[in-house]
Amino acid sequence: MDGALIGECGAGLLILVCAMQGDDEHAPAKLAAKISKVRVFKDDDGRMNRSLVDVGGQALVVSQFTLAADTSRGNRPGFSGAAAPDIGDSLYRNFVAELGAMVPTQTGQFGADMAVSLVNDGPVTIMLDVT
């Protein structure tokens, strides 16, 4: 986007989303509910025991079809497991709407090349699949 800032968030989660072949219309709501409740933020005792909702956090959601990478047949990744772009875009938008009903949510731009910056407060990266 020619260096334009598309989305940002404060304390919260950077969520990379990949719609896969076989994901149905229920997947966005299930994933949003799971993400909003997963306990990855520290409580007063320093234990990961609080959710995004509990801490009043924000979310930045970025579409990332490359999470579907398959390197089982060589060194060049294949992406045939990702949903078709029109389906992926629809599922992505539905996920953003579902999550946005629970926490302040901003997005990147679907299908665009983006430079994404992250300040990671603790090395916690979790892959969630609701299928």
MOCOR-V536604 format. One record per helix or strand of 3 or more residues. SS is the DSSP state (~ for helix, > for strand). FROM is the first residue (numbers start at 0). TO is the last residue. Records with the same first field share a line. If there is no record, write none. Layout:
SS->FROM-TO ; FROM-TO
This chain:
>->11-16 ; 47-49 ; 57-62 ; 104-106
~->26-36 ; 64-67 ; 84-99
